[in-house]
Amino acid sequence: MKRAAGTIAVLVNNLEGVFQLSVLQGVEEVAAANGLGLVAHPLVGLLSPDAVRAEVAEVLRGARGVMVLANALADDHLAVVAESGLPVTLISHDTQDLELPTMMFDNHQGVALLMQHVVEACGRRLPVFVGGDASQLDARERESAFRDEVVRHGLTVPPENYLRGEFTPRLAADALAAFLAGGGQCDAVVAADYLMAIEAQAVMRAAGLRVPEDLAVVGFGDGPEAVAAGVTTVAADVVELGRRAARQLMAQLSGQPLVGSTLLSTHLVRRSSSC
């Protein structure tokens, strides 16, 4: 594989997702400003540990620094990257066993803002939560934060109101449609990302429910799609996440040792899908 001189390797699990592409955009901006190329390596369809290790070894052989996005690598394979001696930055991922710097959104703060808006401002008491891909740290943290907020606000949310959308709008739509068909009750939808929230709004309206009169719809993150759909979000600039992570890697390339997590804050953006 021919690489540009001075290359940053980004290991991803999906080269077509909106989140991944936005992160890569931010990384590429900073890499180019520092005279470096970028090569994204999708680790998809590598079924055996040996195949993953072989691919990682190939990536390390040609890179000056490595970035790992979300759950692209399990911890045992992250150890291979860490042992290479190359600068490494994790994006929206963390590991307890390796001292690698991490850049991610403050998921607990963002979900707390959404729930404060839904419960306190909009007066809703029976939300349904549409979760993400449980293999990803962002998804686990957002669901944990939602459960914490349920307790904090004194809500009673039945188990059937926790749905799996896997960060995939079509799956989120199917889960919500099945929930409604089964007689599920809710007065708000809190989605683990804004793309699923957009789909949730469409499903609810197709079912004859009024948004926001009958139920509020909110989601984590933000983008032009949410603006066009009028969905309330906590704004989380994914391109900036990529930029900040790349700057962190640049600092390591200049000899600055980094460890620990850096959390990017969010802010509520109210639109027509809620009060």
ZAMARGU-4260 file (C-alpha; in steps of 0.2 Angstrom, whole numbers, plus 5000, padded with zeros to 4 digits):
<rodrens>
0) 5000/5000/5000 | 5008/5017/4995 | 5007/5030/5008 | 5010/5049/5008 | 5026/5054/5018
5) 5021/5058/5035 | 5005/5049/5038 | 4992/5048/5052 | 4983/5032/5052 | 4965/5032/5058
10) 4958/5015/5063 | 4939/5015/5061 | 4925/5002/5061 | 4914/5011/5047 | 4919/5022/5033
15) 4902/5027/5028 | 4894/5033/5045 | 4890/5051/5047 | 4900/5051/5064 | 4915/5043/5057
20) 4916/5054/5042 | 4914/5070/5052 | 4928/5065/5064 | 4939/5061/5049 | 4935/5078/5042
25) 4942/5086/5057 | 4957/5075/5058 | 4961/5078/5040 | 4960/5097/5042 | 4973/5097/5056
30) 4984/5084/5048 | 4985/5094/5032 | 4989/5110/5042 | 5004/5101/5049 | 5010/5094/5032
35) 5004/5076/5036 | 4993/5064/5026 | 4979/5054/5032 | 4975/5036/5029 | 4959/5029/5036
40) 4959/5010/5039 | 4942/5002/5040 | 4943/4986/5051 | 4928/4978/5044 | 4926/4960/5040
45) 4942/4954/5049 | 4934/4940/5058 | 4950/4932/5067 | 4962/4940/5079 | 4976/4935/5068
50) 4968/4945/5054 | 4966/4960/5065 | 4984/4959/5071 | 4991/4958/5054 | 4981/4973/5048
55) 4986/4983/5063 | 5005/4978/5060 | 5003/4984/5042 | 4996/5001/5048 | 5009/5004/5061
60) 5023/5000/5048 | 5019/5016/5038 | 5012/5028/5051 | 5020/5042/5062 | 5005/5042/5073
65) 4989/5032/5076 | 4971/5037/5080 | 4958/5024/5085 | 4940/5029/5083 | 4926/5022/5094
70) 4926/5003/5095 | 4937/4999/5080 | 4950/4989/5091 | 4947/4978/5106 | 4959/4981/5121
75) 4971/4967/5117 | 4974/4974/5100 | 4975/4992/5107 | 4990/4985/5117 | 4999/4980/5101
80) 4997/4998/5095 | 5003/5005/5112 | 5018/4994/5112 | 5023/5000/5095 | 5030/5016/5103
85) 5020/5027/5091 | 5010/5042/5097 | 4992/5036/5100 | 4975/5045/5103 | 4959/5037/5106
90) 4942/5045/5100 | 4926/5041/5109 | 4934/5026/5117 | 4943/5022/5133 | 4953/5008/5141
95) 4956/5004/5159 | 4972/4994/5156 | 4982/5006/5145 | 4987/5024/5148 | 4982/5031/5131
100) 4975/5049/5129 | 4957/5050/5125 | 4946/5063/5117 | 4927/5062/5119 | 4911/5071/5122
105) 4905/5073/5140 | 4891/5061/5138 | 4884/5063/5156 | 4883/5082/5154 | 4874/5081/5137
110) 4861/5068/5143 | 4858/5078/5159 | 4854/5093/5148 | 4842/5084/5137 | 4833/5076/5152
115) 4832/5093/5162 | 4824/5100/5146 | 4812/5086/5144 | 4807/5084/5162 | 4808/5101/5169
120) 4805/5113/5154 | 4793/5102/5145 | 4785/5093/5159 | 4786/5075/5152 | 4787/5060/5164
125) 4787/5045/5154 | 4801/5045/5141 | 4807/5031/5130 | 4826/5029/5127 | 4833/5024/5110
130) 4851/5017/5114 | 4866/5016/5103 | 4878/5002/5099 | 4882/4994/5116 | 4899/4989/5110
135) 4904/5008/5109 | 4908/5018/5125 | 4897/5033/5119 | 4882/5022/5119 | 4885/5014/5136
140) 4889/5031/5144 | 4873/5039/5137 | 4862/5025/5143 | 4870/5025/5160 | 4868/5044/5161
145) 4849/5042/5156 | 4846/5030/5170 | 4855/5041/5182 | 4843/5055/5176 | 4828/5044/5178
150) 4832/5042/5196 | 4837/5060/5199 | 4820/5066/5192 | 4811/5053/5202 | 4804/5045/5186
155) 4797/5027/5184 | 4803/5021/5166 | 4798/5003/5163 | 4810/4991/5155 | 4801/4990/5138
160) 4804/5009/5136 | 4823/5005/5133 | 4825/5002/5115 | 4840/4997/5104 | 4843/5008/5089
165) 4862/5004/5087 | 4866/5021/5081 | 4856/5016/5065 | 4841/5026/5060 | 4832/5012/5052
170) 4834/5000/5067 | 4828/5014/5078 | 4813/5017/5067 | 4809/4998/5068 | 4811/4997/5087
175) 4800/5012/5089 | 4787/5005/5077 | 4787/4989/5087 | 4785/4998/5103 | 4770/5007/5098
180) 4762/4992/5090 | 4764/4983/5106 | 4755/4996/5116 | 4770/5005/5123 | 4767/5022/5131
185) 4778/5037/5132 | 4777/5056/5131 | 4795/5059/5125 | 4809/5051/5115 | 4827/5053/5121
190) 4838/5046/5107 | 4857/5042/5109 | 4861/5052/5093 | 4852/5065/5083 | 4850/5054/5067
195) 4840/5042/5077 | 4830/5056/5085 | 4826/5062/5067 | 4819/5045/5063 | 4809/5044/5079
200) 4800/5060/5075 | 4795/5054/5058 | 4789/5037/5066 | 4779/5046/5079 | 4771/5057/5066
205) 4767/5043/5055 | 4758/5035/5069 | 4747/5050/5071 | 4755/5058/5086 | 4759/5076/5087
210) 4777/5082/5090 | 4779/5091/5101 | 4761/5092/5108 | 4759/5074/5111 | 4777/5070/5114
215) 4794/5078/5114 | 4809/5071/5103 | 4827/5075/5108 | 4844/5068/5103 | 4862/5068/5107
220) 4874/5077/5095 | 4869/5090/5081 | 4871/5092/5062 | 4862/5100/5047 | 4850/5086/5047
225) 4844/5090/5064 | 4842/5108/5059 | 4832/5104/5044 | 4821/5092/5054 | 4818/5104/5068
230) 4825/5092/5081 | 4830/5098/5098 | 4848/5092/5102 | 4863/5094/5113 | 4875/5102/5101
235) 4891/5091/5100 | 4902/5096/5086 | 4909/5080/5079 | 4921/5089/5066 | 4928/5098/5081
240) 4930/5082/5090 | 4941/5076/5076 | 4951/5092/5076 | 4954/5092/5095 | 4959/5074/5094
245) 4971/5077/5080 | 4979/5092/5089 | 4982/5080/5104 | 4991/5068/5093 | 5001/5083/5086
250) 5006/5087/5104 | 5012/5070/5106 | 5022/5070/5090 | 5031/5086/5096 | 5036/5076/5112
255) 5023/5080/5124 | 5017/5065/5135 | 4999/5064/5137 | 4987/5053/5147 | 4969/5053/5153
260) 4953/5059/5145 | 4948/5076/5138 | 4929/5079/5138 | 4921/5091/5126 | 4905/5099/5133
265) 4889/5101/5124 | 4875/5114/5125 | 4856/5113/5122 | 4849/5118/5105 | 4830/5120/5107
270) 4820/5117/5091 | 4802/5113/5086 | 4802/5095/5091 | 4801/5100/5110 | 4794/5114/5120
</rodrens>
